């Protein structure tokens, strides 16, 4: 990797970060989770959020992918497929 990793998302849980890492990875963008939560053993320590990081050379592609799946309901009139999946699996719904 050239240069320090770049944060492309900060989310509230490791589960959500893992979903994003999977999404990016399935689109050939290697990504990693960074969280101060004692290796997922102390999730209550995630108060500063869980970061999804990529190589600087992959930042633009990662942000493009995340923007494509995270359209807000106000823009489309309905939640994106990712938001519906997240809601059904994590019990979270973005409004």
C-alpha positions in Angstrom: 0.0 0.0 0.0 1.3 3.4 -0.9 0.8 5.9 1.9 -1.3 5.7 5.0 -4.8 4.2 4.9 -7.6 6.6 4.3 -10.9 6.5 6.2 -13.9 6.3 3.8 -16.6 5.6 6.4 -17.2 5.9 10.1 -20.1 3.9 11.4 -21.5 3.0 14.8 -20.9 -0.8 14.9 -18.3 -3.4 13.7 -21.1 -5.3 12.1 -22.0 -2.4 9.8 -18.3 -1.8 9.1 -17.9 -5.4 8.1 -20.8 -5.1 5.7 -19.1 -2.1 4.1 -15.8 -4.0 3.9 -17.6 -6.9 2.2 -19.3 -4.6 -0.3 -16.0 -2.9 -1.2 -14.2 -6.2 -1.4 -16.8 -7.7 -3.7 -16.0 -4.7 -6.0 -12.3 -5.3 -5.9 -11.5 -2.6 -3.4 -9.6 -4.0 -0.5 -10.7 -2.5 2.8 -10.1 -3.0 6.5 -11.9 -2.2 9.8 -10.3 -0.1 12.5 -12.0 0.1 15.9 -10.8 0.8 19.4 -12.9 -2.0 20.8 -10.4 -4.5 22.2 -10.6 -6.7 19.1 -14.4 -6.7 19.1 -14.5 -8.0 22.6 -15.6 -4.7 24.1 -18.1 -3.2 21.6 -19.1 -0.5 24.2 -15.7 1.1 23.5 -16.8 1.9 20.0 -18.1 5.3 21.1 -15.8 7.1 18.6 -17.1 4.9 15.8 -15.7 2.1 13.7 -13.7 3.2 10.7 -13.5 1.6 7.3 -10.2 2.2 5.7 -8.7 1.8 2.2 -5.5 2.5 0.4 -5.2 6.1 -0.9 -5.3 4.8 -4.5 -8.7 3.1 -3.8 -10.3 6.1 -2.1 -12.2 7.5 -5.1 -13.6 4.2 -6.1 -14.6 3.3 -2.5 -16.4 6.7 -2.1 -18.1 6.2 -5.4 -19.4 2.7 -4.4 -20.5 3.9 -1.0 -22.4 6.9 -2.5 -24.1 4.6 -5.0 -25.5 2.3 -2.3 -26.3 5.0 0.3 -28.7 7.2 -1.5 -31.0 8.9 0.9 -34.7 8.3 0.8 -35.3 12.0 0.1 -33.3 11.6 -3.1 -35.1 8.5 -4.4 -38.4 8.4 -2.4 -37.4 5.0 -0.9 -34.5 3.4 0.9 -31.7 1.9 -1.1 -31.3 -1.8 -1.3 -28.4 -1.6 1.1 -30.5 0.4 3.6 -33.3 -2.2 3.4 -30.9 -5.0 3.9 -29.2 -3.3 6.8 -32.6 -2.5 8.4 -33.7 -6.1 8.1 -30.4 -7.6 9.4 -29.3 -5.0 12.0 -32.6 -3.4 13.0 -31.3 0.0 11.9 -33.1 2.3 9.5 -31.6 5.5 8.0 -34.2 8.2 7.7 
